[in-house]
Amino acid sequence: METMVKVDGGEVWAEDSGGGDGLPLVLVHPGVGDSEIWDPVRPALAARHRVIRYDARGFGRSPLPTAAYSLVRDLAAVLDHFALERAVLVGSSMGGATSISLALDAPERVAGLALIVPGVNGVDLTTPEMYAEIGRLAEAGDLEGIVRYGLGQWGAAGGGTPEADPVAAALLRGALPAWFAAVGRQEAEPSALDRLGEIAVPAALALGELDRPEVRRCNEETAAGIPGCRLVRLAGSDHYPTLREPDAVTRLIGDVHAAAS
């Protein structure tokens, strides 16, 4: 079932598989794509569990933001809309940072954390050089240049070019309007790095061995900071593990769900 969820000053698209046993799974996508990034793993998950996914503002089927907003409050609004008292959060990259922050802000609502190459609020994983190059390409109106550059940074396992990796390229291309619309509207979230030790739910973290060094270091520190978090190293993954190693991602999510139940 697809629906639009009202959030503060806007709305987001969401989809609920319905059915399933036990705690629901809520999938929170990365900034390098929208909720379609879960397509390789969603069928297997929905065969056993209730699965809810949504597009953050400006991504996928969600309208562009027109007012200030918080990714963490929007996630809470999605839980409220579906009347979820507790859920297992599955967060990738930007979605991982959002999931971690909600687990700290409202621990009673988060039963487990399956983190896929996650960010952490308070840690900027984009280097000054990357900001400069993306800014230069944006100023020149070269959106395809941004896609090519982005895949070179985040898509090593898929060949690093739009020609070699058309699925990742389409996901990244579709995310660009949300990147630009977020400027001046997306609120900075409080740092979570020094509070990771407060998380007290089952957690596992997938690290892509072909991801950027800054992300790998952050992932190692995050897994070490969350008590009991299991670190899973995916040898064939970059920043798109659901595309590269969907079976391994599905197993990790299933393990966290089983531990949380």
C-alpha positions in Angstrom: 0.0 0.0 0.0 1.3 3.4 -1.0 0.4 6.6 0.8 1.5 10.2 1.5 2.6 10.9 5.0 2.2 14.4 6.5 5.3 15.7 8.0 6.0 19.2 9.5 5.5 21.6 6.6 5.2 19.0 3.9 4.7 15.3 3.1 6.6 12.2 2.1 5.8 9.1 0.1 5.7 5.8 1.9 4.9 2.2 1.2 3.7 -0.5 3.6 3.9 -4.1 2.7 1.4 -5.1 5.4 1.4 -8.5 6.9 4.5 -10.2 8.3 5.3 -11.4 11.8 6.7 -9.6 14.8 8.3 -6.2 14.8 8.0 -4.1 11.6 11.1 -3.1 9.6 11.4 0.5 8.5 13.9 1.1 5.7 15.6 4.5 5.6 17.5 5.2 2.4 20.8 6.9 1.7 21.5 10.3 0.2 22.9 8.6 -3.0 19.5 7.3 -4.0 15.9 7.0 -3.0 13.8 4.1 -1.5 14.2 2.1 -4.7 17.7 1.3 -3.5 15.9 -1.3 -1.3 14.4 -3.1 -4.3 17.0 -5.9 -4.3 16.3 -6.9 -0.7 12.7 -5.8 -0.1 11.0 -9.0 -1.5 12.8 -11.3 0.7 12.2 -9.1 3.8 8.5 -8.6 3.0 8.0 -12.4 2.6 8.6 -12.7 6.4 8.1 -9.2 7.9 6.0 -6.1 7.6 8.2 -3.7 5.7 7.8 0.1 5.5 9.9 2.3 3.3 9.7 5.9 2.4 11.3 8.6 0.3 12.9 11.5 2.3 11.8 15.0 1.1 12.7 15.7 -2.5 13.8 12.1 -3.2 11.9 9.7 -5.3 8.1 10.2 -5.1 8.3 12.8 -2.3 7.8 16.5 -3.1 10.7 18.8 -2.8 10.9 20.6 0.6 9.6 24.1 0.8 10.2 24.7 4.5 12.8 23.9 7.2 12.8 20.2 8.1 14.5 17.6 10.2 15.2 14.1 8.8 14.9 12.7 12.3 11.6 14.3 13.0 10.3 13.1 9.6 11.3 9.5 10.5 9.4 9.8 13.8 6.4 11.2 11.8 6.5 8.1 9.6 6.4 5.8 12.6 3.5 7.9 14.0 1.5 7.7 10.7 1.7 3.9 10.8 1.0 3.7 14.5 4.3 1.9 15.2 5.2 1.9 18.9 8.5 0.1 18.2 10.3 -0.9 15.0 13.6 -2.3 13.8 15.3 0.5 11.8 17.3 -0.3 8.7 19.3 2.7 7.7 21.8 3.2 4.9 24.3 6.1 4.9 22.2 9.2 5.5 19.4 6.9 6.6 21.8 5.3 9.0 22.7 8.6 10.6 18.9 9.4 10.9 18.2 6.0 12.5 21.0 6.3 15.0 19.8 9.7 16.0 16.2 8.5 16.5 17.5 5.6 18.6 19.1 8.2 20.9 16.2 10.7 20.9 13.5 8.1 21.3 15.0 4.8 22.5 11.6 3.4 23.4 10.6 3.4 19.7 13.7 1.6 18.3 14.0 -2.2 18.9 17.0 -2.8 16.7 19.4 -1.1 14.3 20.6 -2.6 11.0 23.1 -0.1 9.7 24.4 -0.2 6.1 27.5 1.9 5.5 26.0 4.5 7.9 26.9 8.1 8.5 26.7 9.6 12.0 25.2 13.0 12.6 28.1 15.3 13.6 30.5 13.7 11.3 30.9 15.1 7.8 32.0 12.4 5.4 32.2 14.7 2.4 35.7 16.1 2.0 36.4 19.8 1.2 37.7 18.6 -2.2 34.4 16.8 -2.9 32.3 19.8 -2.0 34.5 22.0 -4.2 34.2 19.7 -7.2 30.5 19.1 -6.9 30.0 22.9 -6.4 32.0 23.6 -9.6 30.0 21.1 -11.6 26.7 22.4 -10.2 27.6 26.0 -11.1 28.4 24.9 -14.6 25.0 23.1 -14.8 26.8 19.8 -15.5 24.5 17.4 -13.7 25.8 14.4 -15.6 29.3 15.5 -14.5 28.1 15.2 -10.9 26.7 11.8 -11.5 30.0 10.6 -13.1 32.1 12.2 -10.3 29.8 10.7 -7.6 30.0 7.2 -9.0 33.8 7.6 -9.1 33.6 8.3 -5.3 30.9 6.0 -4.1 30.5 3.3 -6.8 33.9 1.6 -7.2 32.4 -1.9 -7.1 30.1 -1.2 -10.0 32.9 0.1 -12.2 32.7 3.8 -11.2 31.0 5.1 -14.3 27.4 5.6 -15.5 28.1 3.3 -18.5 29.3 0.4 -16.3 26.8 1.0 -13.5 23.5 2.3 -14.9 21.3 1.3 -11.9 23.5 3.2 -9.4 23.8 6.1 -11.9 20.0 6.4 -12.2 19.6 6.4 -8.4 22.3 9.0 -8.0 20.9 11.1 -10.8 17.4 11.0 -9.2 18.9 12.2 -5.9 20.4 15.5 -7.2 17.2 17.6 -7.0 16.9 16.7 -3.3 20.5 17.7 -2.7 20.0 21.1 -4.1 16.6 21.6 -2.4 18.0 20.7 1.0 20.4 23.6 1.0 19.1 26.2 3.6 16.2 23.9 4.5 17.5 20.7 6.1 18.3 21.3 9.7 21.6 20.1 11.1 21.1 17.4 13.7 22.9 17.3 17.0 26.1 15.3 17.0 25.5 11.6 17.9 29.2 10.4 17.9 29.8 10.9 21.6 26.5 9.3 22.5 26.8 6.0 20.7 27.4 4.2 24.0 23.8 5.0 25.1 22.4 2.7 22.4 21.1 -0.4 24.1 19.4 -2.4 21.3 20.7 -5.2 19.1 22.7 -3.7 16.3 24.8 -4.7 13.3 26.8 -2.6 10.8 27.7 -3.5 7.3 31.0 -1.9 6.1 31.8 -1.8 2.4 35.4 -2.6 1.9 35.4 -0.7 -1.4 33.8 2.3 0.1 35.7 5.6 0.6 38.3 5.5 3.3 36.5 8.2 5.3 33.3 6.1 5.4 35.2 3.0 6.4 36.9 4.7 9.3 33.6 6.2 10.5 31.9 2.8 10.2 34.6 1.1 12.3 34.4 3.8 14.9 30.6 3.6 14.9 30.5 -0.2 15.4 33.1 0.1 18.2 31.0 2.8 19.9 27.7 1.0 19.9 27.7 -1.6 22.7 27.5 -5.1 21.3 27.3 -3.9 17.6 28.5 -6.6 15.2 30.7 -5.3 12.4 30.2 -7.1 9.1 32.8 -6.4 6.3 31.4 -6.8 2.8 34.4 -7.4 0.5 32.5 -6.7 -2.7 30.6 -3.6 -1.6 31.1 0.2 -2.0 28.5 2.7 -0.9 25.7 0.7 -2.5 25.6 -2.7 -0.6 22.0 -3.5 -1.5 23.0 -3.5 -5.2 26.3 -5.3 -4.7 25.6 -7.9 -2.0 21.9 -8.1 -1.4 21.9 -11.5 0.1 24.5 -10.5 2.7 22.5 -7.3 3.5 19.3 -9.4 3.8 21.0 -11.8 6.3 22.3 -8.9 8.4 18.8 -7.4 8.6 17.3 -10.7 9.5 19.8 -11.3 12.2 19.1 -8.0 13.8 15.4 -8.6 13.6 15.7 -12.0 15.2 17.8 -10.5 18.1 15.3 -7.7 18.6 12.2 -9.9 18.7 
